[in-house]
Amino acid sequence: MPTATPFNALGKGNGFPYCHSKVDVSNYDYWTTLSGVNKNSPEASDSLIAESLELGMKIYWNLFSCVAPTNVTFSSTADPPLPSESSSVSNLDVSSHSNSEPMDRICGYAYATDSQSSNPSGRTNCQLFLTAGTGVRMYDGVTTDESNFVGIGYAGGEQRSALVNTFGLIEEVLSLQTRSRVTILGYADESTSTAGVFDYAYVTVSGLHFVCEASADGGSKSVNATNLTASASSTVEDNNYSSNSAITSLGFYTY
């Protein structure tokens, strides 16, 4: 991992350049602070709250990269066969962002995206998003009662709020053939979608606690949120489709 230049920042006096939003997470199906206080184990302590704050600062100031391999492939046995196509994403970092250096994040968080489509048709597509964004103050109950405060967690509630969001899909004339997606975030409700299958789990990635949502759609589907993986495959006439997604690790600046 890269080495950052040491610096001091006054910020808001809480370790960040902003004040955290307060979120009552008690009604969500899944929630966890960065130190592991969660809906199944909601008992917070001073040490766990302090640890969650340190981990939130680690993400905001020092997150540099993620490894989230996703690949999509298409092949054909038709006569004559269509050309095979594939696309993939895996390693992503924030080095191209204007706030990539920790000292620059006093002005805003860093993020990165990668999108890859196949040639010649573009039928396979993979996308990966990494956001060193804002944490939230989590409350197991109303936010007006500080006794409900359980610690700092990552944002959540929807996929675009995820720390890491990686997915692959194949479409044919606007008809989905396969899709796989894995995200990690701070809180989530179980999906009500009837398209595909979904799995949820509390996970630890590089020492930080998250909710993982894994989903897949296609002929044959497999999701394992505990292992942060999702896959799907299908065969339509003479065409074969497959999509695989995973999240494996996060990388941070050192000093």
C-alpha positions in Angstrom: 0.0 0.0 0.0 1.2 3.6 -0.6 2.7 5.8 2.1 0.8 9.0 2.9 2.3 12.3 4.1 1.6 12.8 7.8 -0.7 15.8 8.5 -2.9 17.4 11.1 -6.5 18.5 10.5 -8.8 20.4 12.8 -12.1 19.3 11.2 -15.1 19.3 13.4 -13.3 18.1 16.5 -14.7 14.6 16.1 -11.9 13.1 13.8 -13.7 14.1 10.6 -14.3 17.2 8.5 -18.1 16.8 8.9 -20.7 16.1 11.5 -22.1 12.5 11.2 -25.7 12.0 10.3 -27.8 10.2 13.0 -29.6 7.1 11.9 -32.1 5.0 13.8 -31.2 1.6 12.5 -33.4 -0.4 14.8 -36.1 -1.1 12.2 -33.6 -2.4 9.5 -33.3 -6.1 9.0 -29.5 -5.9 9.3 -27.2 -3.3 10.8 -23.7 -3.3 12.2 -21.2 -0.7 13.5 -17.7 -0.9 12.2 -16.6 -2.6 15.4 -19.2 -5.3 15.2 -22.1 -4.2 17.4 -25.1 -5.4 15.3 -28.7 -6.3 15.4 -28.0 -9.8 16.7 -25.5 -8.5 19.3 -26.6 -5.0 20.1 -24.8 -4.5 23.4 -22.4 -1.6 22.9 -19.6 -0.6 25.3 -17.3 2.4 25.5 -14.4 0.4 24.0 -16.5 -0.8 21.1 -17.8 2.7 20.4 -14.3 4.1 20.5 -13.1 1.4 18.2 -15.9 2.1 15.7 -14.8 5.7 15.6 -11.2 4.8 14.9 -12.3 2.5 12.1 -14.6 5.1 10.6 -11.6 7.5 10.5 -9.5 4.8 8.9 -12.0 4.4 6.1 -12.5 8.2 5.5 -8.9 9.3 5.7 -6.9 6.2 4.6 -9.0 3.9 2.4 -7.0 3.4 -0.8 -8.2 0.3 -2.7 -10.3 -2.8 -2.8 -10.0 -6.2 -4.5 -13.4 -7.3 -5.8 -13.0 -9.7 -8.7 -16.0 -9.8 -11.0 -16.0 -11.5 -14.4 -18.6 -12.1 -17.1 -18.3 -14.5 -20.1 -20.2 -15.3 -23.2 -19.6 -18.2 -25.6 -21.6 -19.8 -28.4 -21.8 -23.3 -30.0 -24.0 -22.1 -32.8 -23.0 -22.9 -36.4 -21.4 -20.6 -37.4 -20.6 -19.6 -33.7 -20.8 -16.1 -32.4 -17.5 -14.7 -31.2 -16.8 -15.3 -27.5 -16.8 -12.2 -25.3 -15.8 -11.4 -21.7 -15.2 -8.5 -19.4 -13.8 -8.2 -15.9 -12.9 -5.9 -13.0 -10.9 -6.6 -9.9 -8.4 -4.2 -8.4 -9.6 -0.6 -7.9 -8.0 2.3 -6.1 -8.6 6.0 -5.6 -5.3 7.3 -7.0 -7.0 9.2 -9.9 -9.3 11.1 -7.6 -8.6 14.7 -6.7 -8.9 13.8 -3.0 -6.9 10.6 -3.2 -4.2 11.7 -0.7 -5.5 11.6 2.9 -4.5 15.3 3.5 -6.8 16.3 0.6 -9.9 14.7 2.2 -10.4 17.6 4.5 -12.3 19.0 1.4 -14.3 15.8 0.7 -14.2 12.0 0.4 -12.4 10.0 -2.3 -14.0 7.4 -4.6 -13.3 5.4 -7.7 -15.2 3.5 -10.4 -14.4 1.0 -13.1 -16.6 -0.2 -15.9 -15.7 -2.7 -18.5 -17.7 -3.9 -21.5 -16.8 -6.5 -24.1 -16.1 -6.1 -27.8 -17.6 -6.2 -30.4 -21.2 -6.3 -29.1 -20.8 -5.0 -25.5 -23.1 -7.7 -24.3 -21.0 -8.4 -21.2 -20.5 -5.6 -18.6 -18.8 -5.4 -15.2 -18.8 -2.4 -12.8 -17.0 -1.8 -9.6 -17.5 1.1 -7.2 -15.3 2.1 -4.2 -16.3 5.0 -1.9 -14.2 6.2 1.1 -17.4 8.0 2.3 -19.2 9.1 5.4 -19.9 7.0 8.4 -23.1 7.5 10.4 -23.9 7.6 14.1 -26.0 4.5 14.6 -28.8 4.4 17.2 -30.7 1.3 18.3 -33.8 3.4 18.8 -34.7 7.1 18.5 -31.8 9.4 17.7 -32.9 12.0 20.3 -31.9 9.6 23.1 -28.1 9.3 23.3 -28.4 6.2 25.4 -29.4 4.4 22.2 -26.1 5.3 20.5 -24.2 2.2 19.6 -21.3 3.5 17.5 -20.1 4.5 14.1 -21.2 2.4 11.1 -20.9 2.8 7.4 -23.7 4.3 5.4 -26.4 2.0 4.0 -30.0 1.5 3.1 -29.3 1.2 -0.6 -26.7 -0.1 -3.0 -25.3 3.3 -4.0 -24.4 3.9 -0.4 -22.1 0.8 -0.2 -18.4 1.0 0.5 -17.8 -1.6 -2.2 -20.4 -2.5 -4.9 -19.3 -4.9 -7.6 -21.5 -6.5 -10.3 -21.5 -8.2 -13.6 -24.3 -8.8 -16.1 -25.1 -9.9 -19.6 -28.0 -8.6 -21.6 -29.3 -9.6 -25.0 -31.6 -7.0 -26.7 -32.6 -5.6 -23.3 -33.2 -9.1 -21.9 -31.2 -10.0 -18.9 -29.4 -13.4 -19.2 -27.2 -13.4 -16.0 -26.4 -11.0 -13.2 -24.2 -11.2 -10.0 -23.7 -8.6 -7.4 -21.9 -8.3 -4.0 -22.0 -5.2 -1.8 -20.8 -4.3 1.7 -22.5 -1.5 3.7 -23.6 -0.6 7.2 -27.3 -1.4 7.2 -29.9 -2.9 4.9 -33.3 -4.4 4.5 -33.9 -7.7 2.8 -34.9 -7.1 -0.9 -38.5 -7.5 -1.8 -37.6 -8.1 -5.5 -38.8 -11.3 -7.0 -36.0 -11.2 -9.6 -33.2 -13.6 -8.6 -32.0 -14.7 -5.2 -30.6 -12.7 -2.3 -28.5 -13.6 0.7 -27.3 -11.4 3.7 -24.7 -11.9 6.3 -22.6 -10.0 8.9 -19.0 -10.1 7.6 -15.5 -8.8 8.5 -13.4 -7.4 5.6 -9.8 -6.4 6.4 -10.8 -5.9 10.1 -13.9 -3.9 9.6 -17.5 -5.1 10.1 -20.2 -4.7 7.4 -23.5 -6.2 6.2 -23.0 -8.1 2.9 -25.7 -8.4 0.3 -25.1 -11.0 -2.4 -27.6 -11.4 -5.2 -27.8 -13.3 -8.5 -30.2 -13.8 -11.4 -30.1 -16.2 -14.3 -30.8 -19.9 -15.0 -28.5 -21.3 -12.3 -27.9 -19.0 -9.3 -25.7 -19.2 -6.2 -25.2 -16.6 -3.5 -23.2 -16.8 -0.3 -23.1 -13.5 1.6 -20.9 -15.0 4.3 -18.2 -15.7 1.7 -19.0 -12.4 -0.2 -19.7 -14.3 -3.4 -22.4 -14.5 -6.0 -22.6 -16.3 -9.4 -25.1 -17.1 -12.1 -25.1 -19.0 -15.4 -27.5 -19.8 -18.1 -27.8 -21.4 -21.5 -30.2 -20.1 -24.1 -30.3 -22.2 -27.3 -26.6 -22.3 -28.4 -25.4 -19.4 -26.2 -23.8 -19.8 -22.8 -23.6 -17.0 -20.2 -21.9 -16.7 -16.8 -21.3 -14.0 -14.2 -19.3 -14.2 -11.0 -18.7 -11.5 -8.3 -16.8 -11.4 -5.1 -15.2 -9.0 -2.6 -12.0 -10.1 -0.9 -10.1 -7.2 0.7 -9.6 -3.5 1.3 -6.3 -1.6 1.2 -5.2 1.4 3.2 -2.6 4.1 3.2 0.2 3.7 5.7 2.3 6.4 7.3 
